[in-house]
Amino acid sequence: MTFETDILSVFDKQWALLTAGNKENFNTMTVSWGGMGTIWGKPVATVYVRTSRYTHEFMDREDYFTVSFFPEKYRKVLGVLGSKSGRDMDKINDSGLTAKEIQKSVTFEEAEITIVCKKMFMQRLEPSNIMDPDAAKFYNGDAPHDMYIGEIVDIKRKKTLDTANISLSGETNAELFVEEP
Ligand SMILES: Cc1cc2nc3c(=O)[nH]c(=O)nc-3n(C[C@H](O)[C@H](O)[C@H](O)COP(=O)(O)O)c2cc1C
């Protein structure tokens, strides 16, 4: 289970989808705040979810969540999933992404990397505890963020194959992905 990335920019620059629920009932939203590291001797991913998000309900209810990263061509889709709420519309269906079960949670066929997390800890980022005035500006009347730390239990990756010698339903130029074991 390895994953090499530029941790200081991967959330901020690439964005990710945070997803929780099961295939029949789940929600997803775009996140650009997050981290990965170690705590309590375990590899973890941390995400920050405003209490006003529909995804927050799923994060509270579910034991697992996924953080998935996508190729650049999906940026527009991530922009929409990060501006519309699943509470108001079927934004996942509209996005064209293909949801799939992964362990005890959900990810998407189109994701390059999916980090599967088991919830370990959550706590509100109490605005009155914020010392940095720039950070405090995020809470002028807006809902607070809850921090969720999840143990990384799996990392699934898709690998682009050299398609030169591969024929997929007769389409030699098809972009073909396979999941690594
Ligand atoms: C690039 C980008 C990054 C975002 N990052 C976060 C984040 O880290 N935490 C958060 O609570 N909302 C974040 N949002 C906002 C949510 O994705 C957005 O409010 C979304 O519509 C919530 O959907 P939901 O109500 O279906 O959960 C981000 C939005 C965008 C476009």
The ligand as a Tripos MOL2 file, in Angstrom:
@<TRIPOS>MOLECULE
LIG
   31    33     1     0     0
SMALL
NO_CHARGES

@<TRIPOS>ATOM
      1 C1        -12.4020   23.2110   -5.3180 C.3       1 LIG1
      2 C2        -13.3700   23.0450   -4.1880 C.ar      1 LIG1
      3 C3        -12.9160   22.6140   -2.9490 C.ar      1 LIG1
      4 C4        -13.7900   22.4590   -1.8570 C.ar      1 LIG1
      5 N1        -13.3070   22.0100   -0.6610 N.ar      1 LIG1
      6 C5        -14.1470   21.8370    0.3940 C.ar      1 LIG1
      7 C6        -13.6550   21.3300    1.6390 C.ar      1 LIG1
      8 O1        -12.4830   20.9670    1.7940 O.2       1 LIG1
      9 N2        -14.5460   21.2400    2.6640 N.ar      1 LIG1
     10 C7        -15.8690   21.6030    2.5420 C.ar      1 LIG1
     11 O2        -16.6360   21.5020    3.5040 O.2       1 LIG1
     12 N3        -16.3570   22.0540    1.3430 N.ar      1 LIG1
     13 C8        -15.5280   22.1700    0.2780 C.ar      1 LIG1
     14 N4        -16.0210   22.5960   -0.9380 N.ar      1 LIG1
     15 C9        -17.4460   22.8920   -1.0750 C.3       1 LIG1
     16 C10       -18.3240   21.6590   -1.3010 C.3       1 LIG1
     17 O3        -17.7210   20.7720   -2.2340 O.3       1 LIG1
     18 C11       -19.6890   22.1300   -1.8400 C.3       1 LIG1
     19 O4        -20.3150   22.9450   -0.8890 O.3       1 LIG1
     20 C12       -20.5860   20.9950   -2.2760 C.3       1 LIG1
     21 O5        -21.5960   21.5480   -3.0950 O.3       1 LIG1
     22 C13       -21.2160   20.2610   -1.1090 C.3       1 LIG1
     23 O6        -22.0350   19.2660   -1.6430 O.3       1 LIG1
     24 P1        -23.0850   18.4340   -0.7780 P.3       1 LIG1
     25 O7        -24.0390   19.4440   -0.1330 O.co2     1 LIG1
     26 O8        -23.7520   17.5480   -1.7830 O.co2     1 LIG1
     27 O9        -22.3080   17.6970    0.2620 O.co2     1 LIG1
     28 C14       -15.1660   22.7530   -2.0230 C.ar      1 LIG1
     29 C15       -15.6300   23.1850   -3.2860 C.ar      1 LIG1
     30 C16       -14.7470   23.3180   -4.3560 C.ar      1 LIG1
     31 C17       -15.2600   23.7440   -5.7050 C.3       1 LIG1
@<TRIPOS>BOND
     1     1     2 1
     2     2     3 ar
     3     2    30 ar
     4     3     4 ar
     5     4     5 ar
     6     4    28 ar
     7     5     6 ar
     8     6     7 ar
     9     6    13 1
    10     7     8 2
    11     7     9 ar
    12     9    10 ar
    13    10    11 2
    14    10    12 ar
    15    12    13 ar
    16    13    14 ar
    17    14    15 1
    18    14    28 ar
    19    15    16 1
    20    16    17 1
    21    16    18 1
    22    18    19 1
    23    18    20 1
    24    20    21 1
    25    20    22 1
    26    22    23 1
    27    23    24 1
    28    24    25 2
    29    24    26 1
    30    24    27 1
    31    28    29 ar
    32    29    30 ar
    33    30    31 1
@<TRIPOS>SUBSTRUCTURE
     1 LIG1         1 GROUP 0 **** ****
